[in-house]
Amino acid sequence: FFGDVPPENHDLVAYTTDGYPEPTGIRLTPLLRPDGHFDPFQIRFAAGAPARAPGRDQTPTGAFSYRGRLYVFATANAPDGHYGSFLTRAVDPSRSPVYDKLFELHPKFSQVAPCCVQNSTIEGLPSSEGDGLIMFGDDHFLGVYLAWMPLFADRDPSPTEIRYWAGGGQWSTDADSAQRLFSKSTWTSISTGRVKELGVWMLLNQTAVVSPDNSVTAAEGARGRIVARIAGTPWDIAHASEVVIFDPQRDDPEGHYLVRPGGFAYGGYLLNRYTRWEDKTQIVTIWYLLSPFKPYQVQLMRSQIRVRAQFIGTFGRTPPDYRPFWLYAVTGGGDLMWYRKESSSASWQGPVKVGTGWGSFKTIVPAGGNSLYGITPDGVLKWYRHDGFNDGSPTWHGPVDVGTGWQDFTKVFSGSDGILYAIQADGTLLWYRHYGFADGGGANTWDGPKTVGSGWSGFTHVFSMGRGIIYAVAPDGTLFWYHHQGFATGAPSWSGPQDVASGWNVFRDIVPVGNGIIIGAKPDGTVLWHKHTDYEIGRTVGRGRSRLDVPIAAHWDGPVQIANGWQGWRAIIGLLPTT
């Protein structure tokens, strides 16, 4: 622990060996001189120069260790009098508070929140080899930025190897190209860490607007909160919403958070080694430090964050290739056209005409595998199996009538494996399962209907990826994710809804093809490919007792335009894989 005290004193260095803060907090042991007084944090700016305390209004802002070496980022007045942000290294990590200056950082990194990473575990870093350091930087006034540099076992980091996040998946050697992740109206302390079990990043900062003399009004002090942004990658912090983990007006400041008039919450430094994830309760417990300024002392804080799934979409730049997918399109004259695409970047196979008379159906949905259902205007459910689906040959089994009475539903969509969902006019969601979906078994091979939900009448599109993963598009374009945990038996067991993206009201047809891949066709005939890479799970974050939700920046690949000129089709259908 590296302290910051009033300017007439020096900054304390202390350590703890406590494995966890419960039940009585953590015990700090200061570094002491032989005379029993504490040995303050000092910087040696040049070889042979005397080490000295940083001076007025300077402070250690972040630290990390790597291969037995201890590094501290600190703001300080250099010997020539200018104020800067420096990376320093401990002369002797085991006993000495003296740190050698290694280099000065760009002003966009006045305060630095560092985190060591194995580069191969984060797709999109400048290198996938070895280890590296993620650095969030605060420029003291306007915004927060992101950088990365490699770490080496046999030498210190070099400023020439720093790469700055320039947006759009790009990294730059030029700090002036660094793109602001988010803006702010005052200086802020920042800290970062990872919830490793979930693979997400967390950034903490304060919101109180502080004047240059570090004073705040009573009203501003009461408003100032500690917030967290949580995202799947460091750069997705730019799109993450704030979740309030400490609010003076909500969290009983007189009773638990000791503050006097003129004080404000700042210095929310995450103690990431103590972060705990409980899979059974879906709760993350974080510990962090907090300073109220008046009195000038540090509090140890704990927040519990309940996690369900939520992915609000940022999209990858270069979607990798996935399994092939198959689409069918019905022409105005009722012909059924076959298409196959090996991946989002591959060329199309087709169109190939594989059937006629498909324009007579009210609805066509996949059954699972290479089987399809067609619903006639009078409610007959017909089964087909396209045996030539793999190469587009016109070889079929069927039709077989496998049900009646399907004409009155407002929407019918497939859950694959013979599972069909039907929405009634009053919003009731019904579940059916056709165990003969693979071979056309007749009406006696069904289970259902079973009522599994209500309130489904307000959506413009509803579709499923299979295995109970269901998406619904609201009129405002919000895409909601649901998991029907009882999909196999029709039990009314659910998780969700969670909003996972926005802007989906631009599509005329939305076609799932399995494995998180969703095809969207616009009225102008443009066809876009998306992949929701985390489609089977979801994590929404909220704070302990108030259960506030925070959007986690999602993992989608796409959108990638894969076709145009598709505006003339009566319907577009995709095959769904079976389990």
N, C-alpha and C positions, 0 to 999 in steps of 0.2 A: 504494500500500500504506500502510495506517495501522496503526502498531504500538501495542503496549501493553506497558509496562515496569513494574518495581517502583515503588511509590508515591513513593519519594524522587527519582525521575527524571521525565523528560518523555517524551511519546510521539513517536516518529520518524515522519516522512512521507517516503516514497520512491516512486520510479517506475521502470518498466522500459520499454524499447522492443523487447524481445526478442519475436520472432514466435512462438517455440515453445520449450519448456524443454529439448528434446533438443539435444545429448547431455550438456550440462554444467550443467543447471539454468538459472536466470535471474539476471541481473545487476541489482542494485538501485542506483539513484543517489539519495542522500538530498537533500532540500532543505536548503541550507546558508545560513548568514548570511555577511555579508562577511568576518567574522573566521575563517571556515572551520569553525565549529561548526554542528551541525545545528540547524535551526529547528523547534521542536516544534509539534505540533498544539495550537491554542488556540481557545477559543470567546469571542466577544464577545456578551454576553447582552443588551445594549441599545445603541442608537445613542449614540456618544460615550463609552461605557464602555470601560475598558481590556480588551484581550484577555488571557485567562489560560489556563493549562493546566487541564485538567479536574479534577485533584486525585486524592486517594487512591481506589483501587478503581473508577476510572472508565475507560472505554475506548470507542474507536470500534467499533461493532458491524456496520455495513454501509454501503455507499456506492453511488452511481449517478451517472451523468452524463446530461444531457439538454439538447440544443440549446446546447452550449457552456457550460453551467453544471454545477458539481460540487457534489453534496450528500453529506453524511455524517450517518448516525444515530449518536448517541453518548450514553452514560450519563454523567452528571456531577452534581456538587453545584451547584445554582443559587446565586446570590448570597445568597438568604435561608437557605441551608443545607440545603434539602430536596434529596433525591436523586431524579432523574428521568431520563427518556429524551427526547432532543431531536432534532429535525431541524435541521440547520445547512447553510449554503451558503457556499462559498468566496468570500472577498472578491475574490481574483484567482486563478483556477485555475492560471494558468501559473507563478506564483512565490510566492504568499503562503500560509503555513500557517494564517492567521487565518480563522475561520469565524463568520459571523453566525448567531445562534439565530433560527430562524423560528417554531417552536412546539414545545410539549411534547406527548408522546404519552400515551395511556392506559397505566396500569401493565401491562396485558396485553401490551404491546409494549415491554417493558423492553429486549430485544434485538430487532433487526429485520434480517431477510434480505430485501432488495429485489430486484426484477427488472422492468425496463421491458418493456412489451408494446405491440403494436398491438392495440387493443381488438377490432377486427373479427375477429381471428384466433382468439379464444377465445369460443366460444358460452357464454353464461351470465353474463357480466360485467354490472355495472349499466348500462354503456353500450357500444354498438358503434361509437361515433364516436371519432376521434382516437386518442391514445395514453394509456397509464395506467401505474400502478405497482402490481405485486403485492407485498404485504408479509406475510411470515410473521413472527409475533411470539412471543417467549418471555416468559412472565410471571415468570421467574426461579425459580419454585418448582413450579408445578403442571402447566402444559401449554403447548401451542403453538396459536396462533390464526392467522386469516387476515383480511386487509383489502385494500382496493383504493382508489386515488384517481386522479383524472384528472390528466394533465400538460398544460401549455399552453406554447406557444412564447414568449408575451409576458409571462408572470408566473410567480411561484413557486406551488407547491401551497398549498392552504388546508386547515386541519384540519376545517373545516365540510363539506368535500367528501369526506371519508373515508367509505367504506362497509365495514361489518364483516360477514363471513360468519356468518349466523345459522342455517345448516343448512337442508336441504330446498330448496335452490335460492334461498333468500331472503337479501337483503342489508339491513342496517339502518344507520341513522344513529347508533344508540345503541351505544356500545362495550360496555355491560353486557350487550347481547344477543348478543355474539360467542360463537359456539359453539366449544368446545375441539375441535381436530382430533384430538389424542391427548394422553394424560397421561404424566407423567414424575415421577420421585421426587427430582429435584435440578435445579439450574440447568444450562443447556446452551448452548453456542455453536451457532448455526444458520446455515446458508447455503443458497442455492438457485440453480438454474440450469435451463436447458432443453437437451435434446438435440433440436435443431431438426429434424434429418432424420427423427426418429421422432415428433416432436410430443409428447414426454413431458416431465414435470417431475421434478426431483430435489431432495430436501431432505436435507441432512446434519446429523447431531447426534451428541453423545457420550452414553454410557450410564453412565459411572463415577459412583457416588453419592459426593458430596463434602460434607464437613461445612462449617458456616458459616465456619470459619477456613481453608478451602481445603485441608484435610488429608484424606488417604485412608489406609486401611489397605493393607498390602502386598497382601493378597488382593484387595481392591477395585481397586487399581491394575492388577493382573494381569487382572482381569475386564473392566475398562472398555474398551469398543470404540468405534470410529467406525462409524456405520451410515448407510445411505441408504434413503430411501423414494422410490419411483418410481411415478408415476401419470400418467394421461392429462390430468388437469386439476388445478389447484392444490387444489381442495377434495377431490378424490379421494385426496389424500395421507392423509386421515383413515382410509381403508380399506386403505392399502397396508401390506404387511408389511415388516419390516426386513430388509435384506441387509447383512451385515457386510462392510465394505470394509477395515477394519483391526482386527486382533485381536492384542493383545500376546502371547497364548499361542500363536498360530498363526504369526505373522509375524516370528519371530526378533528380538525387541526388543533383545537385546544386540548383535546384529550389524549391524542396519540402523536400528533405532529406538532411539536412545540415551536411556536412562532410568535413573535412580537410584532406590533405595528411597524410597517416599513419592511417587513421580511417578505420573502418570496421563495418558491420552490425552484431549486436548480441543482446542478451536479448529479443528475440521475445516472450514476455509473453502475452498469450491470456487472454483477459478480457471476460470470457465466459458468464458472466451475461448479457452482451450486445449483444450476438449473436442473430441474427434475421433470421428467415426463411420466405420467401414470396412464398406462394404456387402458386400464379397466375403466377409469373415470373420465378419460380423455381430458385431463387437466395438466397444464404446465405450471409449475411453481417457479417463479423467478425471485431472486434476491438482488437488491441494488441499494446503492447509497443515495442519500438525499441531503442537501444542505438547505436550511431555511434563511441564511444570511443574518437574520436577527432572531435568536442568538447565533453566533458564528460557530456552529458545531455541526457534526455529521450524524445523521440518523441512518440506522439499518432498516430497510423496508422490505416487505414481502408482498407480492401480488400473485394471485392464482388466476390462470387464464384457461377457461374451458374451450376446448377445441372440438368443433365438428367440422364439416367440410365446407369450404367455400373457395371458389376459384374465380376471380374476376380477371378477365383475360388480357394478358399481354401475350404477344405472339412471337414465336421464334422467326428468325429471318430465313433460314434455309432448312425446310422440313426434310428430315431423313426419309428414306424409302421405307415403306411398310408393305404389308401383304397386298396382293392384287384385290381389286374390287370389281363388281359387276353391276351395271346399270341397265335398266330397260326403259324405253321411252315409247309412249303410245302416240301415234300420229293422229292428225285430224280425221283421217279416214279409218282409223282403228287398227292399223298395222302395228305390230309389236317389234321394235327395233332393239337389237342386242349390242351392248358395248362392254369392253373389258379394258381395264387400265392396270398396269403392273404396279404403278406408284404414282405419286402426284407429279413427278417429273417425266414419266415415260409417255410415249406416244399412245394414242388410242388405238385399240383394235375395234373395228366396226365403223359405222353402223352396218349391222347385218339384219335383214328381215327374217324373223323367226316365228311369226304367227300373224293371224288376221282375226278380225272380229272382236278385238279387245276394247274397242270404243264403246261397247254396249254396257260395260260395267260401271256401276256407281262408284266403287272403290276397288283398288287393287293393292294388296299388301303382301309382303313376304311371309312365308310360314316358318322359315328356317331352312338352312342349307339351300338346295336348288329348287325348293317348292314354293308355290305362290297360291294365294287365294284371290278370287274375284267375287264381288258381291253384285248381284243383279239388282235392277230397280225394284223388283218385287221381293227382295230379301233372301234369295237363294245364295248360299255360300258354296262356291265351286272350288275344287282343289285341282292344281296342276303341278306336274314336276317336269322341269326342263332338263332332260338327260343330256342335251347338247350344250349345256350352259358353259362348259369350259372352253369350247372353241367356236361357239356360235352356230352350230349345226341345228336344224329345225327338227330335233327329235324330242318327242314329248310323251308323257303319260298323262291321262286325264282328257277331258274333265271328269271329275267325280263330284256329285252333289253330296256335301258333307254337313249341311245345316240349312235351316230356314229361319225366317223371322228377323233378319239382320237389316231390314230396310229403314227402321225408325231411329237408328242411332245417329247422333250428330257427327261423331268421329269414331272410326275403328282403326286401331294401329296394332302392330305386331310386337311381341316381346321375344320372338324367335322360339325355337323348340316347340312349336305348335301353340304357344301362348298368344291369345288375343285379348286386347283390352277394348272395351266399348264404352263410350260416354253417352249417357242419356241427356235429354233436353234439360233436365233439372240439375245437371252437373254430377250425377251419380256415376262413379267409375265401376264397371263390372269386369270381372276376370273370367276367362274361359281357357281351357287347355284341351287341345286336340291331340291325343296320343297317337293318332294315325297320320300325323302330318307328313311323315317320310314316305308312306306308301299309299295314301289315300283312303285309309280306314274310314268307314262311314260314320253315320250319326251316333252309333252306339259306342264310339271310342272317345267320348268327350267327358270332361269334368267341368262343372260350373253350370250356370253363372253363379258367381259369388261377388257380393258387394265388398269392394276393397277401399273405397274412398268416396269423397263428396267434394263439391266446389270446383269441379274441373270444367265448367261450362265457359269460363271467361278467357280461355286461351285460344290464340289463332292457329297454333300448330302444337301438336303433341306427338312425340315419337320416342322409340326405345332403341337402345343399343344392344338389348338382350341382357339376361341375368338380372333383371329387375331394375336396370339403369334407365330412367325415364327423364326426358327433357320436355319442357313446356315453354312456349313463347307467349309472353304477355303482350297486350296491344301496344305498349310503349317500347317494345323491342327487347325487354329484359329476358334473358334465357335462364330458366330455373332448372336445377338438377334435383332429382328425387331418386331414392333407392327403395324399391319395393322389396323389402327383405323376405317377404312371404311369396315371392314370385313363383316358386316351384309348386306350391300347394294352394295358393289363393288365400293365404292368411293375411289379414289386414294389418301387417306390420311394416312400418315405414321409417325411414330417416329422410330429412329434408323438410321443406324445400330450402335450397340455397341458390342464390343468384350467382351465376358463373360467367356471365358475359352480358353485353348490351349491344344494341344495334341490329338485332336479328329480325326486326320487322321489315327489312328491305327485301326479304326473299319471298318468292311465290311458292317455290317447292323447297322443302328441307328433307333430305334423304339420308338416314343413317345407313352405314354399310359395315358396322362392326369395328371393334378394337379402337373405339374413340373417334373414328373418322366420320365426319359429317359433311355432306355435299349440300351446298346452297345454290339454288338457281334464281336469279333475279328476273323481274319482268322484262328487262331488255335482252335476255338471253345469255347474260354472263353467268358462268358457273364457277363457284369458288370451293376449294377444298380446305377443310380444317381438320385438325386432330386435337382432341382434348386428351392430353397424355395421361392425366390423372382421373380419367372418367370413372374409375371404379371406386375411388375414395374421395374424401373431401375433408377440409379442415377449416372450421370457422373459429376465430379466436375471440374470446370475450373476457372481461375482467370479473373474477371471483363473484362477489355477491351481487353486483349489478348486471352481470351477464351481457356486457356490451359486446356487440359483434364487430369484428375487424375483418375487412377483406384481405385475403392473402393473394398477392399477385400470382396469377395462375400460370399453369403451364399448358399453353396451346401451341401447336405449330400451325403456321398459315396466318392469314388466308393466302392461298395460292390460286391464281386463275388457271383453270384447267380446260375451259371451253368457252365458246361464245356461239351465238346463233341458235340457242336452244329455246327460244321464246315460242315456238310453234307447237310444242308438245302438249297433248291433253293431260298427260300424267308422266311422272318419272318415278321409278321404283328401283330400289337396291336390294340385292340379296343380303341376308343376315347370316353370319356363321352360326352353327349349332354348338352346343356345349358337349 
